[in-house]
Amino acid sequence: MKKILTLIFVSALGGMLTLGAYKMYLEPKDALVITKTETSPSSFIPASNISNLNAIANAPDFTTAAENTVHSVVHVKNTSIVAGRMTYRDLFSGRSSARPQVGTGSGVIISPDGYIITNNHVINNSQELTVTLNDNREYDAKIIGSDDKTDIALLKIDVDEDLPYTTFGDSDQAKLGEWVLAVGNPFNLTSTVTAGIISAKSRDLTGESNQSFIQTDAAVNPGNSGGALVNTNGDLIGINTAISSQTGSYIGYSFAVPSNIARKVVEDIMEYGNVQNGILGVVGGALNNTFAERLNINETEGFYVDDVEEGSGAQVAGIQKGDIIKKIDHVKITKFADLRGHLNTKRPDDVVQITILRDGDLEEIPVTLIKNQTFTMPLVGVVKNTDKKDLKQFNLDNGVKIIRLNNEYAQYWKQNGIMEGTIITAIDAQKVNSIDDVQNILKAKSPNEPLQIEMINSRGEKERYNFR
């Protein structure tokens, strides 16, 4: 009996302890349950919704820019004649191996009366050019002019009604990280729009300091060349020109000619028939740590002036060897492409404000740009406009002067008495008075056409050289 009572007591005590522990530690309290139920949604779900709504509200809207631009971007078809592979049938029948070849690209209508800007490489060597508008209308196009250095060309189609067009924006105001749209016809897929950001400015792809591209990660592929790069307002800030790729297709970066350069080229072609380049007249290089150490200076940014061309605007303005150009028209210069890109938007007689660092002090100097006085002539070398002293030496009234011989042919020229300082008086029996005459004559020639150059050698004798 005693054992039974003990067992009952222990069981009752265990039950009481268990119930007390449950009440104290495990049973949920009403206030806590209500609080968790109400605060959990208000702490997470509304905050997440507000964040997403803000992100959507702040996202750039490309729809208006895209809709406006696609109607002004055209498809350009270039039909050229190329030398094909000679077959036995061609050989025995005496037929030419030349075959028509069709290339395609893009262009941008920049005026309601049918002027179109594109790349020079899109229309190069064309026998026939066809432009297709976004509404599928086709027109024959004629080349108004082109510039291979900037890879810009101007076309014209004749239309009976005003066309939709895109206006030029200010590419100098474009900023790193800014959203942009690339519009064109990649792989013959018309009216294609891709988006990206500006990844870099003043990009030089050749290392020869003659380019100044806008770099973007908007997808650009073969066929996009000559198409539009626009900002979210729909302003034209670049002409898509090249891609960086190991495969030939887009893998990350594309490059566009800045609109300020493209617009200046187009305006020059329309007004003068060719591109008018304003020359500053300095020789040197962009500073970096290695260059600065070699010069024993502390500056690592800017353009170091190693020489100043005689008679140039820089010399007249007082720029000297050893000066460091820090800004041009208040645009910071960190590499030569910055300087070249800005100068490519200028013409002879334009005045630019050059900020230089000299002996530790900054100084702003106005410089009047001059017209280019030199031209690299194939086979010969670099030629320059003559002055009265040059012409008087040989009793001449016209000609251009050789100031540097072509390295490959220098030995041949010297053996025939042609030295630096020799005067070229005519090309293909046409008198030349300036490097403009030389460029125009050579530009009008077909690639396989013979070339005749008339020169006055070091003995004052007139000689003619024929090249085929």
C-alpha positions as CSV (number, residue, x, y, z in Angstrom):
1,M,0.0,0.0,0.0
2,K,2.8,2.4,0.9
3,K,4.5,1.7,-2.5
4,I,1.2,2.5,-4.3
5,L,0.8,5.8,-2.5
6,T,4.4,6.7,-3.2
7,L,3.9,6.0,-7.0
8,I,0.8,8.1,-7.1
9,F,2.6,11.0,-5.4
10,V,5.5,10.9,-7.7
11,S,3.2,10.8,-10.8
12,A,1.2,13.7,-9.5
13,L,4.3,15.7,-8.8
14,G,5.7,15.0,-12.3
15,G,2.5,16.1,-13.9
16,M,2.5,19.4,-12.0
17,L,6.1,20.1,-12.9
18,T,5.4,19.3,-16.6
19,L,2.3,21.5,-16.6
20,G,4.2,24.3,-14.9
21,A,7.0,24.1,-17.4
22,Y,4.6,24.2,-20.3
23,K,2.8,27.2,-18.9
24,M,6.0,29.1,-18.2
25,Y,8.1,28.3,-21.2
26,L,6.2,26.7,-24.1
27,E,2.6,28.1,-24.1
28,P,2.4,31.0,-26.6
29,K,1.1,34.3,-25.1
30,D,-1.7,36.1,-26.9
31,A,0.1,39.5,-27.0
32,L,3.2,38.0,-28.7
33,V,1.2,36.1,-31.2
34,I,-0.7,39.2,-32.3
35,T,2.4,41.3,-32.5
36,K,4.3,38.8,-34.7
37,T,1.3,38.4,-37.0
38,E,0.9,42.1,-37.5
39,T,4.5,43.2,-37.5
40,S,5.9,40.6,-39.9
41,P,4.0,41.8,-43.0
42,S,4.5,45.5,-42.1
43,S,8.2,45.0,-41.5
44,F,9.0,43.2,-44.8
45,I,6.3,43.2,-47.5
46,P,5.5,46.9,-47.7
47,A,9.1,47.9,-47.6
48,S,9.9,45.5,-50.5
49,N,7.0,46.8,-52.6
50,I,8.1,50.4,-52.1
51,S,11.7,49.6,-53.1
52,N,10.6,47.9,-56.3
53,L,8.2,50.7,-57.2
54,N,11.0,53.3,-56.7
55,A,13.4,51.3,-58.9
56,I,10.8,51.1,-61.6
57,A,9.9,54.8,-61.3
58,N,13.6,55.8,-61.5
59,A,14.5,53.4,-64.4
60,P,15.3,55.2,-67.7
61,D,12.5,55.2,-70.2
62,F,13.8,54.3,-73.7
63,T,10.5,54.0,-75.5
64,T,10.2,57.6,-76.8
65,A,13.9,57.8,-77.9
66,A,13.7,54.3,-79.6
67,E,10.4,55.1,-81.3
68,N,11.7,58.4,-82.7
69,T,15.1,57.0,-83.8
70,V,14.1,53.9,-85.6
71,H,12.2,55.9,-88.2
72,S,15.3,58.0,-89.0
73,V,17.7,55.1,-89.2
74,V,18.0,53.5,-92.7
75,H,19.4,50.4,-94.2
76,V,22.3,51.0,-96.7
77,K,23.1,48.4,-99.4
78,N,26.4,48.8,-101.2
79,T,26.9,46.9,-104.4
80,S,30.6,46.8,-105.5
81,I,32.5,44.9,-108.1
82,V,35.3,42.7,-106.8
83,A,37.8,40.4,-108.5
84,G,36.5,36.9,-107.9
85,R,38.4,33.6,-108.1
86,M,39.3,32.7,-111.7
87,T,37.6,29.5,-112.9
88,Y,38.6,27.3,-115.8
89,R,35.4,28.4,-117.6
90,D,36.4,32.0,-117.1
91,L,39.9,31.3,-118.4
92,F,38.9,29.5,-121.6
93,S,36.0,31.8,-122.4
94,G,38.0,34.9,-121.7
95,R,35.5,36.2,-119.2
96,S,36.5,38.5,-116.4
97,S,36.5,37.1,-112.8
98,A,35.0,40.3,-111.5
99,R,31.8,39.7,-109.5
100,P,29.2,42.0,-107.9
101,Q,29.4,41.9,-104.1
102,V,26.8,43.3,-101.8
103,G,27.5,44.8,-98.4
104,T,25.1,46.3,-95.9
105,G,25.2,48.8,-93.1
106,S,23.1,51.6,-91.6
107,G,22.7,55.3,-91.9
108,V,21.0,58.2,-90.1
109,I,18.7,60.7,-91.7
110,I,19.9,64.1,-90.4
111,S,17.6,66.5,-92.4
112,P,14.0,66.3,-93.7
113,D,15.2,66.7,-97.4
114,G,17.1,63.4,-97.4
115,Y,20.7,63.9,-96.2
116,I,22.1,60.8,-94.5
117,I,25.2,60.3,-92.4
118,T,26.9,56.9,-92.4
119,N,30.4,55.4,-92.2
120,N,32.9,55.7,-95.0
121,H,33.6,52.0,-94.9
122,V,29.9,51.3,-95.5
123,I,29.9,53.0,-98.9
124,N,33.6,52.6,-99.9
125,N,34.2,51.3,-103.5
126,S,30.5,51.3,-104.2
127,Q,29.2,51.0,-107.7
128,E,25.6,51.3,-106.6
129,L,24.0,52.5,-103.3
130,T,20.5,51.8,-102.2
131,V,18.8,53.2,-99.1
132,T,15.8,51.5,-97.5
133,L,13.7,53.5,-95.1
134,N,12.0,52.1,-92.1
135,D,8.7,51.9,-94.0
136,N,10.4,49.8,-96.7
137,R,10.6,52.5,-99.4
138,E,13.8,52.2,-101.4
139,Y,15.8,55.0,-103.0
140,D,19.0,55.3,-104.9
141,A,21.6,57.3,-103.0
142,K,24.5,59.5,-104.2
143,I,27.7,60.2,-102.2
144,I,28.1,63.9,-101.4
145,G,31.5,63.4,-99.8
146,S,33.4,61.3,-97.3
147,D,36.4,61.3,-95.0
148,D,38.4,58.2,-94.4
149,K,40.2,59.5,-91.3
150,T,37.1,59.9,-89.3
151,D,35.2,57.2,-91.2
152,I,32.3,59.5,-91.9
153,A,30.4,59.8,-95.2
154,L,27.4,62.0,-96.3
155,L,24.7,60.6,-98.7
156,K,21.7,62.2,-100.3
157,I,18.4,60.7,-101.5
158,D,15.8,62.6,-103.5
159,V,12.4,62.6,-101.8
160,D,9.1,64.3,-102.5
161,E,8.1,64.7,-98.8
162,D,9.8,65.6,-95.6
163,L,11.4,62.6,-93.8
164,P,11.7,61.9,-90.1
165,Y,15.2,62.8,-88.9
166,T,17.4,62.8,-85.8
167,T,19.1,66.0,-84.5
168,F,22.7,66.2,-83.4
169,G,23.3,66.3,-79.7
170,D,26.5,67.6,-77.9
171,S,28.8,64.6,-77.4
172,D,31.1,66.7,-75.2
173,Q,28.3,66.7,-72.6
174,A,27.9,62.9,-72.7
175,K,29.0,61.4,-69.4
176,L,30.5,58.1,-68.2
177,G,27.7,55.7,-67.1
178,E,25.0,57.6,-69.1
179,W,22.4,55.3,-70.7
180,V,22.5,55.2,-74.5
181,L,20.7,53.4,-77.4
182,A,22.3,51.9,-80.5
183,V,19.9,51.7,-83.4
184,G,20.8,50.0,-86.7
185,N,20.4,46.9,-88.9
186,P,22.7,44.2,-87.6
187,F,22.8,41.0,-89.7
188,N,20.1,42.5,-91.9
189,L,17.7,42.7,-89.0
190,T,16.2,46.1,-89.6
191,S,15.2,48.6,-86.9
192,T,17.1,46.9,-84.1
193,V,17.5,48.8,-80.8
194,T,20.0,47.8,-78.1
195,A,20.8,49.6,-74.8
196,G,23.9,50.1,-72.7
197,I,25.9,52.8,-71.0
198,I,28.9,54.9,-72.0
199,S,31.9,53.0,-70.8
200,A,34.7,55.4,-71.8
201,K,35.3,58.5,-73.9
202,S,38.2,59.6,-76.1
203,R,39.1,56.0,-76.9
204,D,41.9,55.4,-79.5
205,L,41.9,51.9,-81.0
206,T,44.9,52.2,-83.2
207,G,47.5,53.6,-80.9
208,E,48.3,56.3,-83.5
209,S,46.4,59.0,-81.6
210,N,44.2,59.9,-84.5
211,Q,40.9,58.5,-83.1
212,S,38.6,59.6,-80.3
213,F,35.7,57.2,-80.0
214,I,32.8,57.0,-77.5
215,Q,33.0,53.5,-76.0
216,T,29.7,51.8,-75.0
217,D,28.5,48.3,-74.0
218,A,25.3,48.6,-76.1
219,A,25.3,45.5,-78.4
220,V,26.6,46.4,-81.9
221,N,27.2,43.9,-84.6
222,P,28.1,43.8,-88.3
223,G,25.4,45.9,-90.1
224,N,25.2,48.4,-87.3
225,S,28.0,50.5,-88.8
226,G,26.7,54.0,-89.7
227,G,23.8,53.7,-87.3
228,A,22.8,56.0,-84.5
229,L,24.0,56.2,-80.9
230,V,21.4,58.3,-79.1
231,N,20.9,59.4,-75.5
232,T,17.6,58.9,-73.6
233,N,16.3,62.2,-75.1
234,G,16.8,60.8,-78.6
235,D,19.7,63.2,-79.4
236,L,22.3,61.8,-81.8
237,I,25.6,61.7,-79.8
238,G,27.5,59.2,-82.0
239,I,27.7,57.2,-85.2
240,N,28.3,53.5,-84.5
241,T,31.5,52.5,-86.2
242,A,33.5,49.6,-84.8
243,I,33.4,46.7,-82.3
244,S,36.2,45.1,-80.2
245,S,35.9,41.4,-80.9
246,Q,38.0,38.3,-81.5
247,T,35.1,36.6,-83.3
248,G,33.9,39.5,-85.6
249,S,30.7,39.8,-83.6
250,Y,29.8,41.8,-80.4
251,I,31.4,40.5,-77.2
252,G,31.3,43.5,-74.9
253,Y,32.3,46.9,-76.3
254,S,31.4,49.0,-79.3
255,F,32.7,52.3,-80.5
256,A,31.1,55.4,-82.0
257,V,32.4,58.6,-83.7
258,P,31.3,61.4,-81.4
259,S,28.5,63.5,-82.8
260,N,30.5,66.8,-82.6
261,I,33.2,65.3,-84.9
262,A,30.6,63.8,-87.2
263,R,28.6,67.0,-87.5
264,K,31.7,69.0,-88.2
265,V,32.8,66.6,-91.0
266,V,29.3,66.8,-92.6
267,E,29.2,70.6,-92.4
268,D,32.7,70.8,-94.0
269,I,31.7,68.5,-96.8
270,M,28.5,70.5,-97.5
271,E,30.3,73.9,-97.4
272,Y,33.8,73.2,-98.7
273,G,33.6,69.8,-100.4
274,N,36.3,68.4,-98.0
275,V,37.2,68.4,-94.4
276,Q,38.8,71.5,-93.0
277,N,41.3,70.6,-90.2
278,G,42.5,73.2,-87.8
279,I,46.1,72.6,-86.8
280,L,47.5,73.5,-83.4
281,G,51.2,72.8,-84.3
282,V,52.6,71.0,-81.4
283,V,54.6,67.8,-81.3
284,G,55.0,65.6,-78.2
285,G,53.1,63.0,-76.2
286,A,50.7,62.3,-73.4
287,L,52.3,62.0,-70.0
288,N,52.3,58.9,-67.8
289,N,54.4,57.8,-64.9
290,T,57.3,56.4,-67.1
291,F,57.3,59.4,-69.4
292,A,57.3,61.8,-66.4
293,E,60.2,60.0,-64.7
294,R,62.2,60.2,-68.0
295,L,61.6,63.9,-68.2
296,N,62.2,64.4,-64.5
297,I,58.9,66.0,-63.8
298,N,56.1,65.3,-61.3
299,E,53.1,65.6,-63.6
300,T,51.6,62.4,-64.9
301,E,48.6,63.9,-66.8
302,G,48.5,66.2,-69.7
303,F,50.2,66.6,-73.1
304,Y,54.0,67.3,-73.0
305,V,55.1,69.7,-75.8
306,D,58.4,68.4,-77.2
307,D,58.5,70.7,-80.2
308,V,56.5,73.5,-81.8
309,E,56.1,73.6,-85.6
310,E,57.4,76.7,-87.4
311,G,54.7,79.2,-88.4
312,S,52.0,77.3,-86.5
313,G,49.4,79.0,-84.3
314,A,51.1,77.5,-81.2
315,Q,54.4,79.1,-82.1
316,V,52.7,82.5,-82.8
317,A,50.9,82.3,-79.4
318,G,54.1,81.6,-77.6
319,I,53.7,77.9,-76.6
320,Q,57.2,76.5,-75.9
321,K,59.0,73.2,-75.7
322,G,58.5,71.9,-72.2
323,D,55.0,73.3,-71.7
324,I,52.4,70.8,-70.5
325,I,48.9,71.2,-72.0
326,K,46.4,70.6,-69.2
327,K,43.2,71.8,-70.9
328,I,41.8,72.9,-74.2
329,D,38.7,75.1,-74.0
330,H,38.4,74.0,-70.4
331,V,38.3,70.3,-71.4
332,K,40.8,68.3,-69.3
333,I,43.6,66.6,-71.3
334,T,44.8,63.3,-69.9
335,K,45.8,61.6,-73.1
336,F,46.4,62.7,-76.7
337,A,43.0,61.4,-77.9
338,D,41.4,64.0,-75.7
339,L,43.4,66.7,-77.5
340,R,42.9,65.2,-80.9
341,G,39.2,64.6,-80.4
342,H,38.6,68.3,-79.5
343,L,40.7,69.6,-82.4
344,N,38.8,67.4,-84.8
345,T,35.8,69.6,-84.1
346,K,37.6,72.7,-85.1
347,R,38.5,74.5,-88.3
348,P,41.3,76.8,-89.5
349,D,41.1,80.3,-87.9
350,D,39.1,79.0,-84.9
351,V,40.5,80.2,-81.6
352,V,41.0,77.7,-78.8
353,Q,41.9,78.4,-75.2
354,I,45.0,76.4,-74.2
355,T,45.7,76.0,-70.5
356,I,49.4,75.1,-70.0
357,L,51.6,74.4,-67.0
358,R,54.9,76.2,-67.2
359,D,57.4,76.3,-64.4
360,G,54.7,75.2,-61.9
361,D,52.2,77.9,-62.9
362,L,49.0,77.5,-64.9
363,E,48.5,79.9,-67.8
364,E,45.7,80.2,-70.3
365,I,46.7,81.2,-73.9
366,P,44.4,81.8,-76.9
367,V,45.7,80.0,-80.0
368,T,44.4,80.6,-83.5
369,L,44.4,77.3,-85.5
370,I,46.0,77.2,-88.9
371,K,45.2,75.2,-92.0
372,N,47.1,71.9,-92.5
373,Q,50.3,72.6,-94.4
374,T,51.4,69.0,-94.9
375,F,50.2,65.8,-96.6
376,T,51.5,62.3,-96.8
377,M,51.7,61.4,-100.5
378,P,51.9,57.8,-101.5
379,L,55.2,56.6,-102.8
380,V,56.8,60.0,-102.2
381,G,56.5,60.9,-98.6
382,V,55.4,64.0,-96.7
383,V,54.9,67.2,-98.8
384,K,54.3,70.7,-97.6
385,N,53.0,74.0,-99.1
386,T,55.9,76.1,-100.5
387,D,56.7,79.7,-99.8
388,K,58.2,82.4,-102.0
389,K,61.7,81.5,-101.0
390,D,61.3,77.8,-102.0
391,L,59.9,78.8,-105.4
392,K,62.5,81.5,-106.0
393,Q,65.3,79.0,-105.6
394,F,64.4,77.2,-108.8
395,N,62.6,80.1,-110.5
396,L,59.2,78.5,-110.2
397,D,55.7,79.9,-109.8
398,N,54.0,76.8,-108.4
399,G,54.7,73.5,-106.6
400,V,54.8,71.7,-103.2
401,K,57.9,70.7,-101.3
402,I,59.0,67.3,-100.2
403,I,60.0,67.6,-96.5
404,R,60.4,63.8,-95.7
405,L,60.9,61.0,-98.1
406,N,59.0,57.7,-97.9
407,N,61.2,55.3,-96.0
408,E,60.5,52.4,-98.4
409,Y,61.4,54.4,-101.5
410,A,64.0,56.8,-100.1
411,Q,67.0,54.9,-101.6
412,Y,65.4,55.0,-105.0
413,W,64.6,58.7,-104.9
414,K,68.1,59.7,-103.7
415,Q,69.7,57.7,-106.4
416,N,67.8,59.8,-108.9
417,G,68.7,63.1,-107.3
418,I,65.4,63.5,-105.4
419,M,66.0,64.8,-101.9
420,E,64.1,66.5,-99.1
421,G,63.5,70.0,-100.4
422,T,62.6,68.8,-104.0
423,I,59.7,70.6,-105.6
424,I,56.8,68.7,-107.1
425,T,55.3,70.9,-109.8
426,A,52.6,68.6,-111.4
427,I,50.7,65.4,-111.1
428,D,49.2,63.7,-114.1
429,A,50.1,66.9,-116.1
430,Q,48.0,69.0,-113.7
431,K,49.8,71.9,-112.0
432,V,49.8,71.7,-108.2
433,N,49.9,74.9,-106.1
434,S,49.1,73.4,-102.7
435,I,48.6,70.1,-100.9
436,D,44.9,70.6,-101.5
437,D,45.6,70.2,-105.2
438,V,47.6,67.1,-104.5
439,Q,44.9,65.5,-102.4
440,N,42.1,66.4,-105.0
441,I,44.1,64.9,-107.9
442,L,44.9,61.7,-106.1
443,K,41.4,61.4,-104.7
444,A,39.9,61.5,-108.2
445,K,42.1,58.7,-109.5
446,S,41.0,55.1,-109.6
447,P,43.3,52.6,-107.7
448,N,44.7,50.9,-110.9
449,E,45.2,54.1,-112.9
450,P,48.8,55.1,-113.8
451,L,50.4,58.0,-111.8
452,Q,52.8,60.6,-113.3
453,I,54.8,62.9,-111.0
454,E,56.7,65.9,-112.3
455,M,59.6,67.1,-110.1
456,I,62.5,69.5,-110.1
457,N,65.5,67.6,-108.8
458,S,68.4,68.9,-106.7
459,R,70.2,70.0,-109.9
460,G,67.2,72.1,-111.0
461,E,66.3,69.7,-113.8
462,K,62.7,68.8,-114.5
463,E,62.0,65.0,-114.4
464,R,58.9,62.9,-114.8
465,Y,58.3,59.6,-113.0
466,N,55.6,57.2,-114.1
467,F,54.1,54.6,-111.7
468,R,51.8,51.7,-112.6
